[in-house]
């Protein structure tokens, strides 16, 4: 499962956040653009709940309006919405 959120107000240089949950772990990808470009930072977590807690505590993400998207296809970057 992947979901992302474009922030209403930039936090430092963060404009967009994505959470990617696999069977065993979760990642948070941080972006300095609204465009579909690679992230500038990523963090690993043991669970999606930990990733969501990080987003709330460190980026002030309190919104529940995440956009859910498909998992990346094989061979595609996990932090990009579309495979290029």
C-alpha positions in Angstrom: 0.0 0.0 0.0 1.2 3.5 -0.8 -0.4 6.8 0.0 0.7 10.4 -0.4 -0.3 13.8 0.7 0.5 17.2 -0.7 0.9 19.6 2.3 -1.3 22.7 2.4 1.7 24.6 3.9 5.3 23.7 3.4 7.1 22.4 6.4 10.8 23.5 6.1 11.3 22.3 2.5 8.8 19.5 2.6 5.9 19.9 0.2 4.7 16.3 -0.2 4.9 13.1 1.9 4.5 9.5 0.8 4.1 6.4 3.0 4.9 3.0 1.5 3.9 -0.1 3.4 5.4 -3.5 2.5 4.6 -6.9 4.1 7.3 -6.3 6.7 8.1 -2.6 7.0 7.1 0.9 6.0 8.9 3.9 4.6 8.3 7.7 4.6 9.4 9.6 1.5 9.8 13.3 1.7 9.6 15.6 -1.3 10.5 19.3 -1.9 8.2 19.4 -4.9 4.6 18.6 -5.8 5.8 17.0 -9.0 6.3 13.3 -9.5 10.1 13.3 -8.9 12.3 11.3 -6.5 12.3 12.1 -2.9 15.1 14.0 -1.2 14.9 12.0 2.1 13.5 8.6 3.2 13.0 7.0 6.6 12.4 3.3 7.5 9.9 2.1 10.1 8.8 -1.2 11.5 5.1 -0.5 10.8 2.8 1.9 9.0 1.5 3.1 12.3 5.1 4.2 13.3 5.4 5.9 9.9 2.1 7.8 10.4 3.2 8.8 14.0 6.4 10.2 12.6 4.5 12.2 10.0 2.3 13.6 12.7 5.0 14.4 15.2 7.7 15.7 12.9 5.9 17.1 9.9 2.6 18.1 11.6 0.5 15.9 9.3 -2.8 15.6 10.9 -4.9 15.3 7.8 -6.6 12.0 6.9 -7.0 12.9 3.2 -4.3 10.7 2.0 -4.5 9.7 -1.7 -4.1 5.9 -1.9 -2.2 4.7 -5.0 -1.1 1.3 -6.3 2.2 -0.3 -5.2 5.1 0.3 -7.6 5.5 -2.2 -10.4 8.5 -4.5 -10.4 11.6 -2.6 -11.3 10.1 0.8 -10.6 11.2 3.3 -8.0 9.1 3.1 -4.8 9.1 6.8 -4.3 7.7 7.7 -7.7 3.9 7.7 -8.4 4.3 6.7 -12.1 6.9 4.2 -13.3 9.2 6.0 -15.7 
